[in-house]
């Protein structure tokens, strides 16, 4: 174990209900009302919900029908992804005024390493506060932030005082913060894993910390080692300003279930065209084509094929997807089709993450 590792100052910025907030900003009639982006129609799915809608239990990935039942006054809004991307670029431009070490996770969140920053400000807490104030003043949206010694804790902390708040976990507060934390709040612990941990008597970070690495490996496989280290405040992944894209995909949910492959070919052509356009815009190509099929009973199936060369051309993507579609008989009628391209020409060889343990140091945070 090394005691010479530097303590980083990491900020995780997370926009508050981003898609919904942009819609409310652009249409003042929606301000203060429960809205859901997407989700319209009997087969729709909610992409994002405003905080007014969340009070009723409406959340992303929920069916539009269920959302409407939970909140009868819910307003469904068609998504405007180009607008979200436009606003996201403006937000990231603010980030770069403080550091070049910015790692976007999506349109609405990013990590910033401000250990050394362009403002010469030793306080990551004050930098996060200033960034949030600028986002609100210059763009009109609110953001939340988490500040700590690594990406994992900053990510967890950003959810602590949402919306429009921030939480700093200083080096000396890391262990107490993690020990009292509900296991469901740990980034990387999903609903299924949380239920499994509950069955094993693991409810808080302290409970998790009492388990040996062998015990966690036995019950959680490769993830066990991750849980063992993060509950001790150990997560040495650096902020990567040029985050490598691993895959690119597009999919469609149909208004009516499709029961024949013939009816799906036209849909596949549109999806293949979208994937090809996205590859072109991103200036990447890939070797592995994966066809995603979601049946009417919500079971999911994927079929993949890896080519000996990189491709981005629509015709090749479409022909490969067709081959995969006809590869075997469908199990049921189909509600969704998707095409993903992976094994991209952007991928590089990864090095194992250090397992060193960083010591707690007291300095301005």
N, C-alpha and C positions, 0 to 999 in steps of 0.2 A: 504494500500500500504506500502510495506517495503522499507526502505532506507538503509538497512544493507546487501543487497545482494552483494556477491563478484563479481567483474568484471573479467570475464574469458578472457584468451588470446587464441583465436581459429584460427587455420589455416585451410583453405580448399585448398587442392592440387588437381588440375585437369590437367591430361595429355592432351597435345595438339594433337587432331586428332589421338588418341592412336592407333587404329587398323591400320589405313593407314600409320601412322608414323613408326610402327614396320615393315610393309611390305617394306617401302622405305629404312629403315635401313638395312634390310636383303637382299635386292636386289637393288644395287646401280644404276641399269639401270632405276629404277622407281623414283629415286631422282629428285625432281623438276618438276615432271610430274603430270598431273591431274589423280588421280586414285580413284576408288571406290571399296571398299571391299564388295564382294557379288554382287548382282544385275545382274549377267550375265543371259542371256536367256530371253525369252519373258515374263516369269512370275517372274523374279528375283526382289529382293528388296535390295536397298543399305543399308548395315549395317553401313558403315562409309565412309567419303569422305576426301581426302587430302585437304589442304588449297588451293592448285592450282585448284582443282575441285570446291571448294566452291565459288570461284570467278565467276563461271558460274551459280551459283544457285543450284548446286548439293548438296544434304544433306541426312542425314540418314532417313530411312523409305520411301524414294522416290522410285518409280518403276524404274527398270533398263531402260525401254524404254524411259521414260521421261528424265532420267539423260543423256542418250546418245543423245537425241535431243538437250538438253541444251548445252552439251559439246561433239561435234562430235569426238574430240581427246581423249575422256575419255578411260582409260584403266581399265578393270574390273579384279579384283584379287580375287582368291578363298580365303576365310577366313581360318586362322590357329589358332583356339581358344586355343589349347594346348600351342602354342608359346606365345600367349597373356597372358595366365595364368602364364607361366614361368617368363616372364618379370615383371608381376604384383607382383609376390612374391619377386623379387629382389628390386623393388621399396619400398614395404612395409617394407622390412628389413632395409632400410635406415631410414624410419619413426621411427622404434623402437629404433634406436640409440639416439633419442631425447626424446621420451615419450612412455609410455605403453598405454596411452589413445589415441588409434587410432581406428576410426570407419570407416571401408571401406564401401563405398556406391556401388561400382562396381569394376571391374578390373582396372579402370583408374581414380578413384577419392576417396578421403577419408578426413575425418575431423581429426585434431590433436588438443588436448588440451595441450598447452605448458605453461600454467600458472605456473606450477612447472615442470621443465624439467631436463633431465639428464645432460645437459651441463651447467646448472647454469646460462644460458644466460637470462637476464631480457627482452630482446628485441625479441618479436615474429616476427617482421619485418626482423631482421637479421637472425633468425632461418629459416624462409621461404626462404630467399635468399640463404642461405647455402644449404638447402635441394635441391633446384632447381639446383644449381651448381653441386652438387654431382650426381644427376640423369643424368645430361648431361655428366659429366665427366666419371662416372662409367658405364653408360648404353648406352648413346648416343642419348637420347631423351630429348625433351624440355617439360617443365611443366609450368603452370600458377598457381598463388596462390592468395587467398584473405585472409586478416587478419583483425580480428575485435573482438568485445566483445561477440559475440554469433554465432551460426552455420548459422542462416539465413543471417546475414549481410556478414559473411565470404564467403558464397556460392555466393551471389550476386556480391561481390567484385572480386571474382576470374575470372569472365567473363569480367571484366572492361578493362583489358589491354592484352587480348589474341591476338595472341599467344605469349608464352615465356615472360610473364610479370607478375607483381604483383601489388596489390592495398591494401593499409592499410587504414582502416577507424577507426580512434582513437575514444575514448569515446566522446570527445567533438565535433567530426565531424559527429557522427551518424545521428543526426536529420537533419542537413543541407543536408547530402548525400542522405538520404531517401526522403526528401521533393522535391528535384529536379529530382529524378529518374523517368524515363518513366515507367509507370505502367506495360508495357510488360516485364520489366527487373526484376520485383518482382518474386522471386522463389515461385512457387505455383499458379501463375496466368498464365493459359494457353491461347491459342489462342481464344477459345470460350468465356472465362471469360473476357479477355481483350476487345473483341468486345462489350460485354455487358456493361463493365465499360465505354467504349467510349460513348455508347448511353446514359449513365447516367451522362455524363459530367466529368468523372474521367479519366484524362490523365496522371497525375503525382502523386507522393507520397503526395504532398501538397493537391491536390484535394481529395485524399482518406482520408487524415487526417481530413478534414473538415466534413466528414460524421459521424453521431452518430453510436454507436454500435447497436441501434435498427434499424436504417436505413439499415446497412450492413447485419444484421440478416434477415431482411425482404427480401432483394434482393438476398442474397447469401447463405442463410441457415446457416448450421454449419460452413461454411468457413468464414462467415462474421466476427465472433469473432476473428478468426486467422488474417484476414486482419487488423482489428482494432488495434490489439496489435503489429504486426510486423512493421507497418508503424510508430510506436512510439519507435521502437528499442527494443521491448520486445519479447524475445524468450528464454525461460529458459530451453530448452531441453539440457541435458548434453551430452557430447561425450560418447557414449556407446561402450566400447572396444569389448564387446561380443554381437554384434548385433544379435537379434533373427530373424531367417529366418521364414517368414510367409507362404511361399508356394514354390513349386518346380514344374517346368513344362517343356514340350518339345512339339514342333509342327512341322508340315511339310506343305509346299506349293507345290502343284502338278503342273507338267508341263502341264497337260491337266485336265480340269474339270472332276470330277467324278459324275456320275448321279445315281449310284446304291449303296446301302449299302454294297452289296456283294463285290464290287470292293474296298471298303474302309477297309475291315477287315484285309487284309495283311498290309496296311499302319498303321492301329491301333496297330498291333502287334509290328512293329518296334518302334513306338512311346512309347508304354507301356514298352518295353524293355529298352529304353533309360531313361525313368523316373525311372524305378526300379534301374538301374545302378547308377543314380545320387543320389537316396535316400540312396543306399548302401554306396557310397563314402562319403556322408555327415553324415552317421550314424543316420538318422532320419527316421520316418515313420509318416503316417497321416491317418486321418479318412474320409476326404471329397475328393471325386474324381469328377472333373469337366471336361466335354467334351466340347471343343471349336469347333464351326463350323463356318467357313466363307464361304458364298455362292459366286457364280460367280458375283452377283451384289454388292458384298462387304458388304452386311448386315451380322451382326454377331449374333450368337445365342450361349448360353451356357446352358448346362444341368448338374445338380449336384446331387450327392447322398452321404449321410453321413452314414458310417458304424458304428456299435456299438463298434468297436475295431480298433486299429492302424494296418496299413498294409504297406508293402513295396514290397511284392511279385508280380512279373510280372503277374502271372496267375490271381490273384485276381484283379489287376488293369485292365488287359485286359478284363476279363469277365464283370466287372462293366462298363467299357467304352462301351462294346458291348451292354449291356442292355440299356445304355443311348442313344446309336445310334439308336436302334430299338424302343425307347420309343415312338416316334411319327414320322409321315411322314416328310421327308425332304421338305423344302420350294422351293428348287431350286437345280441346280447342285452345287457341292462343290469344292472350290479351295484350302481350307486349313482345316486341322484337328489338334487339339492339346489336350493334356491331362495334367491337373494340379492336384497336390495333396496339399491340405491345411489342416487346423486344425491339425497342426503338433504337435508332442510330445515335441517340444522345446518351445512352447508358454507358457507365464506366465501372471498372472494378472497384468494389468497396473494400475498405479496410476495417477490421474488427474494432468496435468501440472499446476504448480503454475502460478497464474495470477499476481504476484507481479511485481511492476515496479522498475527497477534498476536505480539508479542515475548515473549521469555522474561524473567520477572522472578523474583527470589528473595524469597519471603516464606513465612511459616509455613503449612504445608500439612498 
